[in-house]
């Protein structure tokens, strides 16, 4: 693995900014009612502070209320705020699933002595070192997340 890949913050920052411009901005969170995952657009209520996710497959439609212009009919799920994570623009190479903040991924890469693997928690979309690893590795696999797989956090990655 080329050390320049991990140390060139200017180049990595530029590449990350380009990736953010072209990737889907979406979020994932655990529903408050049944703890199931939901993916879509995040809405935070300015009054209550509650966090909601509008599922990808639902739409925002004009209200059916007669005489109320500008009203929207939004179908959304209240989610547990701590579980909300943003999509980072990468997919798992094995299962082809999207990678989100707080996922734990296994990264496989080549070294002079052969192939190596390490597991890391995706903690921040602006972690340029992690994004460089994802760009230059041989394979990325999501092995869980910090909410469903607490055992993965033993030993603090």
MOQUI-V814914 format. One record per residue. N is the residue number from 1. PSI is psi as a letter, one per 30 degrees, with the letter a starting at -180 (NA if undefined). Layout:
BEGIN
n:N psi:PSI
n:N psi:PSI
END
This chain:
BEGIN
n:1 psi:k
n:2 psi:j
n:3 psi:f
n:4 psi:e
n:5 psi:e
n:6 psi:f
n:7 psi:f
n:8 psi:i
n:9 psi:e
n:10 psi:e
n:11 psi:e
n:12 psi:e
n:13 psi:e
n:14 psi:e
n:15 psi:e
n:16 psi:e
n:17 psi:e
n:18 psi:e
n:19 psi:e
n:20 psi:e
n:21 psi:e
n:22 psi:f
n:23 psi:l
n:24 psi:k
n:25 psi:j
n:26 psi:l
n:27 psi:l
n:28 psi:k
n:29 psi:l
n:30 psi:k
n:31 psi:k
n:32 psi:e
n:33 psi:e
n:34 psi:g
n:35 psi:g
n:36 psi:l
n:37 psi:k
n:38 psi:k
n:39 psi:k
n:40 psi:b
n:41 psi:k
n:42 psi:k
n:43 psi:k
n:44 psi:k
n:45 psi:k
n:46 psi:f
n:47 psi:e
n:48 psi:f
n:49 psi:g
n:50 psi:k
n:51 psi:k
n:52 psi:l
n:53 psi:k
n:54 psi:j
n:55 psi:k
n:56 psi:e
n:57 psi:g
n:58 psi:l
n:59 psi:l
n:60 psi:j
n:61 psi:l
n:62 psi:k
n:63 psi:k
n:64 psi:g
n:65 psi:k
n:66 psi:k
n:67 psi:g
n:68 psi:j
n:69 psi:k
n:70 psi:g
n:71 psi:k
n:72 psi:k
n:73 psi:j
n:74 psi:k
n:75 psi:j
n:76 psi:l
n:77 psi:k
n:78 psi:k
n:79 psi:l
n:80 psi:j
n:81 psi:e
n:82 psi:f
n:83 psi:f
n:84 psi:k
n:85 psi:k
n:86 psi:k
n:87 psi:k
n:88 psi:g
n:89 psi:g
n:90 psi:l
n:91 psi:l
n:92 psi:k
n:93 psi:f
n:94 psi:e
n:95 psi:f
n:96 psi:h
n:97 psi:l
n:98 psi:k
n:99 psi:k
n:100 psi:l
n:101 psi:k
n:102 psi:g
n:103 psi:l
n:104 psi:k
n:105 psi:k
n:106 psi:k
n:107 psi:k
n:108 psi:k
n:109 psi:l
n:110 psi:k
n:111 psi:l
n:112 psi:f
n:113 psi:g
n:114 psi:a
n:115 psi:k
n:116 psi:l
n:117 psi:l
n:118 psi:l
n:119 psi:k
n:120 psi:l
n:121 psi:k
n:122 psi:j
n:123 psi:f
n:124 psi:k
n:125 psi:f
n:126 psi:g
n:127 psi:j
n:128 psi:e
n:129 psi:e
n:130 psi:e
n:131 psi:e
n:132 psi:e
n:133 psi:e
n:134 psi:e
n:135 psi:e
n:136 psi:g
n:137 psi:l
n:138 psi:e
n:139 psi:k
n:140 psi:k
n:141 psi:k
n:142 psi:k
n:143 psi:f
n:144 psi:a
n:145 psi:l
n:146 psi:f
n:147 psi:e
n:148 psi:f
n:149 psi:i
n:150 psi:e
n:151 psi:f
n:152 psi:f
n:153 psi:f
n:154 psi:k
n:155 psi:f
n:156 psi:j
n:157 psi:NA
END
